[in-house]
Amino acid sequence: MNKKEMTVDWSDDNETIFEQLFKKHFRELHAYAFSLLKDWDVAEEVVQSLFLKLWERGEWAHIQTSIKSYLYKSVYHDSLNHIRRQKVQLKYQTTIAYSMKDHTDDAAGKLKMGELERHLQQALAKLPEKCRAIFHLSRFEELKYQEIATQLDISIKTVETHMGKALRILRKEMKEFLPFIALMLYNMFKS
């Protein structure tokens, strides 16, 4: 590396020197930034921003090391900072999107659950009285068939027959909700 490349004589017109510095290094720095960022426009922005900062702060006239290595090091750090900011922004956007999805899913779920409960009540109302009573004892009171038979003073076979009839009627009446019920049960057992 020759002496002229290491340092610059700042005694000449600063604006002209800065312009020459920009023209000499911009393309190679842009290509270097592109290799780090994989985005042509962002790479250009990073390099332009570096030169703008150098000009506005006037620091470029006081650089004691090789100009080229200083510029490469600055592009490297500015590119890494850009990548970090992008990661933070992406993480934030993902968190917000996930949070919003939860709220919309909850609202949609509550709406669907209310509709499901209304349909279930209507379907239960269509069951014959004895059938409805046995279904209620089995599913809502969580009694075993033997307990229902004992409580109602009927045979276990009669309980099984009424439960089969109730389930057939409810399956027919609730068929449009079966995918939602399946999803709801899956989510309950998943967690």
Disulfide bonds with the S-S distance in Angstrom:
none
